[in-house]
Amino acid sequence: MRRIYCLAIIFFLALTTVWGQERVYLWKDVHSMRNERSCFYPYSPDKETDTHAAVIICHGGSYHHRSMGTEGHDVAAWFTERGYHAFVLKYRVAMDGYHHPAMIQDFQRTIQLVRENASEYGIDPDRVGAIGFSAGGHLVTMAGAFGDKNFLKELGIEPGVSLKPNFVIPVYPVVSMEKPYAHHWSFISLLGRSASDETKHLYSMECQMTSGMPPVFLLACKDDKTVDYRNSVDLDQALTEAGVEHEFILRETGGHGFGMNYGWGDTLYSWLKKLYH
């Protein structure tokens, strides 16, 4: 009973932290989108450790639902402890009736607002990257691959800043929308059930890597029972063939959904320091 009581307190405190956290609604100034509730939660590091770099955090959930604890707010804590500003994105998902391009629009709107308000946040607008988990890994990879395409244009938005992240960190990511390794639930949630073969190919990220892709840190586990690790193997090969600066960590164990746990963050932090320190 005491253990249950303690867990209830911890859960309540965690919720209170999120509820009390500032949030920025993406579409409040866009008339046609003013009823949308997509938002991001900004977190800042201590001044003594501030690197003035930033990361946009994209949760998993198969593009259907949201996993914003282990793959969202906990990740923000990890980054701020290391001097990074963090922006936890709550993007639109299929559970609420949304499909592509809603997700990439939410990402591009976030990076637009972060860069446009860089001086207010105290960040360098040329040091804004993205990390994504599972389906969020697909989203940030898509953001890098299609960063020169303005998905906001149909909403009447012409940003004056780049929409491409400066680095991309896909973690146990969904990559392909084609057989044999496609994650079926993510595919349906992103593109719907009637997507053409051409559309599936277009949003299979292993088919879209070019030399214009920003640096990539890629992580997967061979015992992942949710997203086949060979998604990441194919992405690694595509990055290599395109000449993209990247690091691929393939672990034997770890599974899926572990966020920043299991100590792999030390390797990531070393990679980030090579970029910005």
C-alpha positions as CSV (number, residue, x, y, z in Angstrom):
1,M,0.0,0.0,0.0
2,R,2.8,2.4,0.9
3,R,4.5,1.7,-2.4
4,I,1.3,2.4,-4.3
5,Y,0.9,5.7,-2.4
6,C,4.4,6.8,-3.2
7,L,4.0,6.0,-6.9
8,A,0.7,8.0,-6.9
9,I,2.6,11.0,-5.5
10,I,5.4,10.7,-8.0
11,F,2.8,10.5,-10.8
12,F,1.0,13.5,-9.5
13,L,4.2,15.5,-9.3
14,A,5.1,14.6,-12.8
15,L,1.7,15.7,-14.1
16,T,2.0,19.0,-12.1
17,T,5.4,19.7,-13.7
18,V,3.9,19.3,-17.2
19,W,0.7,21.2,-16.4
20,G,2.7,24.0,-14.9
21,Q,5.2,24.1,-17.8
22,E,4.9,27.0,-20.2
23,R,3.4,26.1,-23.6
24,V,3.4,27.9,-26.9
25,Y,0.5,27.3,-29.2
26,L,1.7,27.0,-32.8
27,W,-1.3,28.3,-34.7
28,K,-2.9,31.0,-32.5
29,D,-1.8,33.7,-34.9
30,V,-3.0,31.9,-38.0
31,H,-6.7,32.6,-38.6
32,S,-7.4,29.4,-40.6
33,M,-5.7,27.3,-37.9
34,R,-6.7,29.1,-34.7
35,N,-8.7,26.1,-33.3
36,E,-5.7,23.7,-33.5
37,R,-4.1,22.9,-30.2
38,S,-0.7,21.8,-31.3
39,C,2.0,23.3,-29.1
40,F,5.5,23.1,-27.8
41,Y,6.9,23.2,-24.3
42,P,10.1,25.3,-24.0
43,Y,12.8,24.3,-21.5
44,S,16.0,26.3,-20.8
45,P,19.3,25.2,-19.3
46,D,21.1,27.0,-16.4
47,K,23.0,30.0,-17.6
48,E,26.3,28.5,-16.4
49,T,26.0,25.5,-18.8
50,D,24.1,27.2,-21.7
51,T,25.5,26.2,-25.1
52,H,23.0,28.4,-26.9
53,A,22.1,25.3,-29.0
54,A,18.6,23.9,-29.1
55,V,16.7,20.7,-29.9
56,I,13.1,20.1,-30.9
57,I,11.9,16.8,-29.4
58,C,9.3,14.7,-31.3
59,H,7.7,11.9,-29.3
60,G,6.7,8.5,-30.7
61,G,3.3,6.8,-30.8
62,S,3.1,5.4,-34.3
63,Y,1.8,8.8,-35.6
64,H,-1.4,7.7,-33.9
65,H,-1.1,8.7,-30.2
66,R,1.5,10.4,-28.1
67,S,4.3,9.2,-25.8
68,M,5.4,12.4,-24.2
69,G,6.9,11.3,-21.0
70,T,9.9,9.0,-21.7
71,E,10.1,10.4,-25.2
72,G,9.3,14.0,-24.5
73,H,9.6,15.8,-21.2
74,D,12.2,13.4,-19.8
75,V,14.3,14.0,-22.9
76,A,14.1,17.7,-22.3
77,A,15.5,17.3,-18.8
78,W,18.4,15.3,-20.3
79,F,19.2,18.0,-22.8
80,T,18.9,21.0,-20.4
81,E,21.2,19.3,-17.9
82,R,23.8,19.4,-20.7
83,G,23.3,23.0,-21.7
84,Y,20.8,22.7,-24.5
85,H,17.5,24.5,-24.9
86,A,14.7,22.0,-25.5
87,F,11.3,22.3,-27.2
88,V,9.0,19.4,-26.6
89,L,6.6,19.3,-29.6
90,K,3.0,18.1,-29.2
91,Y,2.1,17.5,-32.8
92,R,-1.1,16.4,-34.4
93,V,-1.8,12.6,-34.6
94,A,-4.2,10.2,-36.3
95,M,-6.0,9.5,-33.0
96,D,-7.4,13.0,-33.3
97,G,-8.2,12.6,-37.0
98,Y,-5.0,13.9,-38.6
99,H,-2.7,12.6,-41.3
100,H,0.1,14.0,-43.4
101,P,0.9,16.8,-43.8
102,A,-0.3,17.8,-40.3
103,M,2.7,16.4,-38.6
104,I,5.4,18.0,-40.7
105,Q,3.5,21.3,-40.7
106,D,3.6,21.2,-36.9
107,F,7.3,20.6,-37.0
108,Q,8.0,23.3,-39.5
109,R,5.9,25.8,-37.6
110,T,7.9,25.0,-34.5
111,I,11.3,25.5,-36.0
112,Q,10.0,28.7,-37.6
113,L,8.9,30.1,-34.3
114,V,12.0,28.9,-32.5
115,R,14.3,30.5,-35.0
116,E,12.2,33.7,-35.3
117,N,12.4,34.1,-31.5
118,A,16.0,32.9,-31.1
119,S,17.1,36.1,-29.4
120,E,14.3,35.9,-26.9
121,Y,15.1,32.2,-26.1
122,G,18.9,33.0,-26.0
123,I,19.8,30.5,-28.7
124,D,21.8,30.5,-31.9
125,P,19.3,30.1,-34.8
126,D,22.0,28.1,-36.7
127,R,22.2,25.5,-34.0
128,V,18.7,24.1,-33.8
129,G,18.4,20.4,-34.3
130,A,15.8,17.7,-33.7
131,I,15.5,14.4,-32.0
132,G,12.6,12.0,-32.6
133,F,11.7,8.6,-31.2
134,S,10.0,5.8,-33.3
135,A,7.4,7.6,-35.5
136,G,9.0,10.8,-34.2
137,G,12.3,9.6,-35.7
138,H,10.6,9.4,-39.1
139,L,9.3,12.9,-38.6
140,V,12.6,14.5,-37.8
141,T,14.3,12.6,-40.6
142,M,11.6,13.8,-43.0
143,A,12.2,17.4,-41.6
144,G,15.8,17.1,-42.6
145,A,15.2,15.5,-46.0
146,F,12.4,17.9,-46.9
147,G,13.7,21.0,-45.1
148,D,13.8,23.0,-48.4
149,K,10.1,22.3,-49.0
150,N,7.7,24.6,-47.4
151,F,4.7,22.6,-46.2
152,L,3.3,25.7,-44.6
153,K,2.7,27.4,-47.9
154,E,-0.8,26.0,-48.3
155,L,-1.6,27.8,-45.0
156,G,-0.4,31.1,-46.4
157,I,2.9,31.1,-44.4
158,E,6.2,32.0,-46.1
159,P,8.8,31.9,-43.3
160,G,11.8,34.1,-43.5
161,V,14.0,31.4,-41.8
162,S,15.2,28.0,-42.8
163,L,12.8,25.1,-41.9
164,K,15.6,22.6,-42.0
165,P,17.1,21.4,-38.7
166,N,20.9,21.7,-38.2
167,F,21.2,18.1,-37.0
168,V,18.8,15.1,-36.8
169,I,18.7,12.3,-34.2
170,P,16.4,9.5,-35.1
171,V,16.1,7.0,-32.2
172,Y,14.7,3.5,-33.0
173,P,13.0,5.2,-35.9
174,V,10.3,4.3,-38.3
175,V,12.0,4.8,-41.7
176,S,10.2,3.0,-44.5
177,M,6.6,3.1,-45.7
178,E,7.2,0.2,-48.0
179,K,7.5,-3.5,-47.5
180,P,9.2,-5.5,-46.1
181,Y,10.1,-3.4,-43.0
182,A,7.4,-0.8,-42.9
183,H,5.7,-0.3,-39.5
184,H,2.1,-0.8,-40.5
185,W,0.4,1.3,-37.8
186,S,2.7,4.3,-38.5
187,F,2.2,4.0,-42.2
188,I,-1.6,3.9,-41.9
189,S,-1.6,6.8,-39.4
190,L,0.6,9.0,-41.5
191,L,-0.6,8.3,-45.0
192,G,-4.0,6.6,-44.7
193,R,-5.1,3.2,-46.1
194,S,-5.3,4.3,-49.7
195,A,-1.8,5.8,-50.3
196,S,-0.4,5.1,-53.7
197,D,2.9,3.3,-54.3
198,E,4.4,6.6,-55.4
199,T,3.4,8.2,-52.1
200,K,4.7,5.3,-50.0
201,H,8.0,5.6,-51.8
202,L,8.2,9.4,-51.4
203,Y,7.8,9.1,-47.6
204,S,10.2,6.1,-47.2
205,M,13.1,8.0,-45.9
206,E,15.7,5.5,-47.0
207,C,14.8,6.6,-50.5
208,Q,15.1,10.3,-49.9
209,M,18.6,10.9,-48.6
210,T,20.8,13.4,-50.5
211,S,23.9,15.4,-49.8
212,G,21.7,18.2,-48.5
213,M,20.7,16.1,-45.4
214,P,22.0,17.7,-42.1
215,P,24.3,15.6,-39.9
216,V,22.5,12.5,-38.4
217,F,23.0,10.4,-35.2
218,L,21.0,7.2,-35.7
219,L,20.3,4.6,-33.0
220,A,18.5,1.2,-33.2
221,C,18.5,-2.1,-31.3
222,K,18.5,-5.6,-32.9
223,D,15.9,-6.9,-30.4
224,D,13.4,-4.2,-31.2
225,K,10.0,-6.0,-31.5
226,T,8.1,-2.9,-32.5
227,V,10.0,-1.3,-35.4
228,D,12.3,-3.7,-37.3
229,Y,15.9,-2.5,-36.8
230,R,16.6,-3.0,-40.5
231,N,14.8,0.2,-41.1
232,S,17.8,1.9,-39.6
233,V,20.3,-0.4,-41.4
234,D,18.7,0.8,-44.7
235,L,18.8,4.4,-43.6
236,D,22.5,4.1,-42.6
237,Q,23.3,2.7,-46.0
238,A,21.4,5.5,-47.8
239,L,23.2,8.1,-45.7
240,T,26.5,6.6,-46.5
241,E,25.8,6.5,-50.2
242,A,24.7,10.1,-50.1
243,G,27.8,11.2,-48.3
244,V,26.0,12.5,-45.3
245,E,27.9,13.1,-42.1
246,H,26.4,10.6,-39.6
247,E,27.0,8.1,-36.9
248,F,25.0,4.8,-36.6
249,I,24.8,3.0,-33.3
250,L,23.3,-0.5,-33.6
251,R,22.9,-2.2,-30.2
252,E,22.2,-5.9,-29.6
253,T,19.7,-5.2,-26.9
254,G,17.5,-2.4,-25.6
255,G,14.2,-3.0,-27.4
256,H,12.0,-0.1,-28.1
257,G,10.6,2.9,-26.2
258,F,13.4,3.5,-23.8
259,G,14.0,7.1,-24.5
260,M,17.3,8.4,-23.0
261,N,17.7,5.4,-20.7
262,Y,20.4,2.6,-20.9
263,G,23.4,5.0,-21.1
264,W,23.5,5.6,-24.9
265,G,23.2,9.3,-24.3
266,D,27.0,9.5,-23.5
267,T,27.8,8.6,-27.0
268,L,25.2,11.1,-28.3
269,Y,26.7,13.8,-26.1
270,S,30.2,13.2,-27.5
271,W,28.8,13.4,-31.0
272,L,27.0,16.7,-30.2
273,K,30.2,18.2,-28.7
274,K,32.1,17.5,-31.9
275,L,29.4,19.5,-33.7
276,Y,29.2,22.5,-31.3
277,H,32.0,22.6,-28.8
